Amino acid sequence: MGNDSTTPGNWAFRNSRGRIIFDLNPRVFISATALIALFVLTSLVFLDDFSRSVNALQAWIANQSGWFFVLTVNLILGYLLFLMVWPYGGIRLGGSGAKPEFSRPAWFAMLFSAGMGIGLMFYSVAEPMYHLANPPHGAEPGTTAAYKDAIKTTFLHWGLHAWGVYTLTGLALAYFAFNRGQPLSIRGIFQPLLGERIHGFWGHLIDVLATVATLFGVATSLGLGVTQVNGGLNHLFGLPVEPGVQIALIVAITAVATLSVVLGLDKGIKRLSVLNMLLAGCLLLYVLLIGPTLFVLNGFVENLGLYLNDFFYLGFWNETYTQGHWQNGWTVFFWGWWIAWSPFVGMFIARISYGRTVREFVAFVLLVSTLLTFVWLSVFGDSAMYVELAGPGGLIEAVQHDLASSLFVFLEMLPSASGFGTLPAVILTAVGTLATLVIISFFVTSSDSGSLVIDIITAGGHPNPPVLQRIYWATAEGVVAAILLVGGGLTALQTAAISAGLPFAVLVLLMMVSLHRALAEDFNRMPAPNRQEPVRRGQS
């Protein structure tokens, strides 16, 4: 071990050849590892009591702080739209001479895959079906009003508010790293508010919370993703749904994710992201063409209108006058989930966004990503509702019976509901296999992106930490997911990850204040008349 790390305050460990194999911030790395290990051990040893306590905490947060989550996501979205039209939008991340590291298609493929991929595969059919059976805004189940209620509510949860949280966090991280020379770490965002204290206790605490939330979020995603893959393989090939199979799947997929992380951004994560976007595009095209194409196209246009028409009502709705609790299990859940995941997704998006202007960053991460999300939800969600509306029905029951395999049941029912009759078994199996590959590819992308982000945070903001550290965190994600899956702790883990959204909601609001102060200061220092940002790359 030595003190010759390239990052101040880090410990550097060298091998016998003198090459650095570990380069880490000891306070963040050790503290985060200890907290993660303590959480896992506690959840396994005291599983029942621990689960009840965590669930009670989540219920308390939802009941007492739902209004705060709703207000937070709306303030974030309003500020981002302000940046789109304000002169600050012309500032370039990295300085006026900065050039993007990736092409726009590759950049967008990576940011979208990290942001929504596996979640959209899991919920694009299931969520509209749930809302169709239990409309949140008072419609009669199964009526036309219920169909409209279901799709616009799903749009709310996956639309501008969700992407807004990621956009703000990513933009703040990128700006302070590339334009102000701060480490590519959550703590660096708070330099205008905390000053040099970001290098002390408060900075370490912020990064530890970001690391723990990110690893739990990714591990939960791995667990949920594996149950869906296992459900699909059971539906297609009769593979049993059991912990042993799921652990084997975690090991295999974690191995692929580890390889992708080792290869790095350009050779690994970028290529895999482009591949899973292509696979997802093929699946989307199949559903659009085999399904009720005209119904979906009409539905997409009408869905946008429904969403925009009720945008403010949906966005600010709090169940104040109905005194219901539906929102706690859905809307507040999603707002807490997106906020808890914002260190992971925001950090990854920041890492790949050098050279973009503020306006371009917001336009693509917020608006283009939301539009593509709505395309996906319309194709799958409207097709699923068509199966229920004009087809044989039964999809709602399939979703309620087994969420993990409901996507595959939908793909099997779609051709006959759309008038194609029963397709040959080989075609249905091929489509189901394609869906499984899309899930796995998004699954791997989430894992390798999360590993890279955790590695950067625990390395004190080093943008390219040693490979061995990447392997450590990729393996840790798989191990945590496997242990909690066997111990039955995924529900508690997911609830804990959501609960982490409350402190992060406060941090995200402070991020917004800090970012605005930095943008205003730097913009006012720029030379007239063009006010171009001076080249100051910082760390990329």
N, C-alpha and C positions, 0 to 999 in steps of 0.2 A: 504494500500500500504506500502511496505517496501523496504529496500535496501539489503535484504538477498537473492537475486536471485543467482542461481548457475553460471550465466553468468555475467561477469563484465559489468557495465554500464546499465544493464537492470532494468526495474521496475517490481516488483513482487506484484501481488494482491492475497490476500488470502480470503477464505470464512470464515464463522463463526466457522468452525471446524479447521481452521489453514492450510487447504490444499491450495496450490498454484493453482489458476484457470487461471491466466494470468501471463506470464513471457515474456516480450517483450522489444525490443529496442525502446524507445519512439520516438526518432528522425526519425527512419526509418518507424515505424508503422504509426505514425501520419502523416508524410509527404506523404507517399504512399497513405494512405486512402484519404487525402485531394486532391491529384492530380487526383486520380481515380474519386472521386465525382465531381470535377470540370470539368473533361473531359466529363463525362456522362451528366451533367446538360447543359454544353455548346453545346454539340452535339444535345440535345433535343430542347433547346430554339432557337438556331440559326442553325437548321439542314441544310438548303440549303446552306447558306454561309459557314458554317463550312465544309461541305462535299466538296464544290468546293475548299476551301483553302487547305484541306488535300490532295485532289487529285492532285492539282497543285504542292504541295510539293513533293508528291511521283513521279510525272512525272519529276520534276527537278532533284531529286536524281537519278532516273534511267538514265536520259540523261547525267548528268554530272559525275556520280560516278559509272556507270556500269563497267568500266575498273577496278576500285578499288575492287569491289566485286569479279570480276573474278580472279584478281590477289590474293586476300586474300584467297579464298577457295583453290587455287592451292598451295599456300605457306603452308597452314595448312596440306594439304594432303601429300606434300613432306616431311614435318617434321615428321609426324606420321610414314611414311614408313622408315625414317631414324631411328626412335626409335625401329622399329621392328628388325633391324639388328645390332644395336649398343649395347654395353654391358649394357647400362642403362636399357635395357629391362628386365634384371634379377632382378631389384629392386622390392621388394614386398610392396604393399600398406598396411602400418601398421607395417612393420618390418619383419625380417626374420622368426619370430615365429608366425606371424599372420595367423589365420585360417579363411577361408571364412564363412560368416554368412548364406549363402544360397547355395543350390546345384546348379550345373551349369544349369540344365534345368529350375529351378525356377528363377534363376538370369537372364538367357537369356529371358525368357518369360516376365519378368517385364520390362527389358530395351527395348525390341522390342515393347511391347505394348505402352509404354510411348513415344517412339521415332517416330513411323510411323503409328500406327494402324488405327486411324480414317481417316487419309489422304489417305492411300492406298485404303480404302473402297470407298472414294469419287472420286478418280482420276484414279484408275487402268483401268477402261473402258473408262472414258471420255477423258483423256488426249491423248491416242493414236488416238482416233477418231477425236479429234480436229486437231491434226497434220496431219492426213491422208487427211483431207479436205483442210488444209492450210499448206503444207510442208514448213518448215523453211529454207531449204537449196537449194531451187530452183527446186525440182522435180515437175513433172506434177501431179496434184491431181489424185488419183485413180490408178496410175501406180505402178509397182513393186518397183521402186525407192522410191515412196512416202511411201509405207508400211515399207521399211527399215528405211527411214528417221524418220518415226513416232516412231518406237520402240526404236531406238538408242537414240533419243532425250529424250524420256521418261526415259530411263535408266540413262541418264546424270543427270536429275533433281532429281532422287531418289536414286542415287548410291553412289559411294565412296566420292564424294565431300560433299554431304549432311550429311552422317554419319561421315565424317571427322570433321565437325564443332562440332557435339555432342561429339565425342571421345575426342577431345582436351580439351573442356570445362570440361567434366566429369573427365578426367584424372588429370587436374590441380587442380580441387576442391578436389578430393580424396587425391592427394599427399600432398597438404598443410594441409589438415585436419588430415590425419592419420599418416603422417610422420614428420610433422613440428609443430603439436600441434596448428594450427590456427583454428579459428571458421569455421564450415562448412558453409561458406558464400563466396560470390563472392569477397568481399574485401580481404579475406585472401590470395588469389592468388598473390596479388600485393605487398606482404611484402618485397621481395627482391628489388623492385623498389621504393616503398614509405616509407619503414621502419615503424616507429611508427605512421606515418600519416594515416595509414589504420584505426586507431581507432578514427580519428577525422573527419573533414568535408569531405575529399575526400573519405574516406571509407563509410561514410553515404550516400554520393551522389551515389556511385557505387551500393550500395544495394537498394536504392530507385529506380534507373533506372531498376535494375533487377526485382524488385517486380512489378512495373507498367507494364513492357513489358510482364512478365509472366502472370499476371492476364488478360491483354488485349488479349494475345494469346490464353489462355484457354477459355475465354469468347467467342471469335470469333469462336473457334472450337465448343463450345457448340451450338452457333447459327447455324453454318453450319450443324452440326450433326443433330440438331433437324429438320432442313428443309429436310434433306435426310430421316430421320425416318418418318416425316409427309408425304413426297412424296411416300415412300414405303407403308405406311398404306393406303394412298389414292388409290394407284394402286391396292393393294390387297383387301381392304375391303370397299373402297369408302369413307373413313374418309375425311372430307373436309380439304383443305389446307387453313388455316386461323390462324391469330395470337392467338386466344383463345386456339385452339388445341395445338399450339406450346408452349405456356406458360404452359399449363397443362403438356406437355411432359417434359419441363425444370424442373418444380417442382418435378415431379415423379423421373426423372433421377438424379437430384441433391440430392434428399432424399437418394437414393441408394448410391450415391457417398459419401455423408456425413456419412452414416453408415459404409462404407468401410474405410474411413479415421479414424473414431472413433475406429474401431477395430484394426487399426495399420497396420504395414507392414506385419507381419507374418500371422495374422488371416484374414486381410481384403484384402490389395492390392495384396499380393502374390497369394492368392487363386483365386481372381478375374482375375488376369493376366493369370494364368495357365488355368482357365476356358475359357477365351476368345481366347486363343491360340488353345485350343481344338475345340471350335466352329468354329473358322476361318479355322482350318485344315479340318474339315468336309465339309465346303463350298468349299474350294479349291479342295478337292478330288472329290466332286460332279461335279464341272465344268470340271475337268480334265478327268473324266470317261465318262460323258455324252457329253462333247464337243469333238472337233476333237483331240483326244489324241495323235496320231502320229504327226499331224501337230504341236501341242504344244511342244512335246518333241524335234522334229527337230528344231523348232523355238527357243527353249531355248538355244540350243547349238549354233545356228547361231547368235542369238541375242548377246551372249557373245562375239563372234568373231567380229560382227559389232561394238560393243561398244569399245572393246579393240583396234581394228584396227584404229578407228578414235578417240581414247581417247584424244590425245593431241590436235588434231584439234578442237574437240567439247569443250574440257575443256578450251581452250584459245580463242575461237571464240568470236569476238567482233563486228561483222558487220561493220568493219572499211571501207571496200572497196565497200560494197553495200549500205552503208548509210541507212540501214533499221531501223525499230523500233520494229520489232517482238520480239527481245530479251528482250526489256524493260518490255513487258507484261508477259514474261515467265521465262527465265533464271535468269535475274536480280531479278524478283519477288521472285523466289524460293531461291536464295542465301540470299536475305534480310530476307526472312521468316525464313529460318533455323537459321541464325545468331541471329535474334530477339528471337527465341525460345530456343537458346542454354543455357541461365541461367536455364530455367525450366527443360529441358531434361538432361542437364549436371549435375545439382544438384541432380536430382533423381537417375541417374545412379551412381554418386559418392556415394550417401548414401547407396547403396546396394552392393558396390564393395569392401568392406574391405577384405583384405586377398588375393586379386588377384595380380599377378605380372604385371608390366607395359606391358610386351609383351603379356601376356594373355588378358589383358584389351583391348589393341589395336586390337588384333587378333579377338576377339569376337565382340566388339562393332563396329569396322570398317568393317572387312572382312566377318565374318559370317552373320552379320545383312544385309550387302549389298547383299550377295548371296541369302539369304532368300527373300529379297525384289525383286530381279530379278526373282526368281521362281514365286512369286505371280504375278508380272507384266507380265511374259510370259504366265502364265495360263489364266489370265483374259484378258490381252491386245491382245495376239495372238488369243484367242477364239473370242474376239469381232471383230477383223479384219477378221477372217474367216467367221463370219456371214455376213460381208459386202462383202467379196470376193467371197464366194461360196454359200452363203445363199440367202435369199430373199432381203437382203439389207434394208436400211431404218434406220439403227442404228445411222448413223451420224446425220440424221434429228432429231431423238429422243434425242440425246445428246444436240444438239443445241437448241431444243425446251424447254427441262427441265432437267437440269443437276441433280437435286435432285432425279428424278425417273429413270434416264437412266440405272442404275445398274439393276433395276427390269425389265425394258423392255428387257435388254440383257438376263437376266435369262429366260424370257418367250420365247424369239426367239431362244435360243441356241439349244434345242432338235431337232426342225424341220430342222434347218440349218445343224445339224450334222448327219441327216439321221434317227433320232429316231421317227420322226413323231410328232404328237401332244400328249403330255403326259396328263394323267387325271388331271383335274383341282385341285383335292385334293393334288396331288404331287407338282404341280407348286406353290400352296398356301403354302405348307409346306416348300418348298425351299425358297420362298420369306420371310416367317416368320423367317427361320434360318438366312437369310441375315440381316433382321431387328435386330435380337438378337445379331448378331456379331457387327453391328454398335453400338447398345446400350452398349454392353459390352466394346468395345473400347472407346466409349464415356465416360462411367463411369470411366474407368481406367485413361484416360487423366485428368478428373476432379479431382479425388482423388489424383493422383500423383502431379498435379499442386497445389492443396491445401496444401499438405504436404510440398512442396518446398517453397511456399510463406511463410508458417508458420515458417519454419526453418530460412529463411532470415530475417524476421521481428522479430524473437526471438534472433537475434544476433548470429546465428549459432548454437543454441541449437539443438542437433539432435533429441530430443524427447520432443517437446513443449507440454504444457497442451492441453487436449482434446478440451476445450472450444474454444481455438484459431483456431483449425482445423475446428470446426463447423462454426466459423465466416467466414473464408476465403472460405470454400466450398459454404456457403450461398451467400457470396458476388459475387462469380463467376456466380451463377445462377441468382441473381438479376440483375447484370450488363448485362448479355446476354439477359434476358427478357425485360429490359427497352429499350435496343438498338434495339432489334428485333421489338418491338411495334413501336418505334420511327423511324424505317427505317434507323438506324445508323450503321448497320453491315458493309456496304461497307466502310464507313468512318473509322470505327474501324479497319477493316482489313488493310486498307491503312496505318493507323497510326502505326499498329504493324509492317508492312513491313518497314516503314520509320525509325522505331527504330533500324533497322538492321545496319544503317550507323554508328552511334556512337559505337554500339557494335562490328562492324567490327574492329574499331580501338582498342577497349578493347581486342578483341580476339587475335589480333596480339601481343599486349603487354603481354597477358597471355602466349603466346608461348615463348617470350623472358624470362619472369620471371620463367616459368617452367624449361626451359633449364638451366638457371643459377642455380636454386636450385638443379636439378639433377646432374649437373657437380660438384657442391660444395660437395654434400653429397656422391657422388660416389668416389671422390678423398679422402675423409676422411675415407672410409671403409678400414678395415684391409685386407692386402694381405694374401693369394693369392686368396681367394674366393670373397672378396669384398662384403660380405653380409651386408645388411642394419641392423643396430642395432635396437632392438625392442623399438619402441617409439610410442605407439598406438595413443596418442593424444585423440581427440574426435571421437567417432564412432557413 
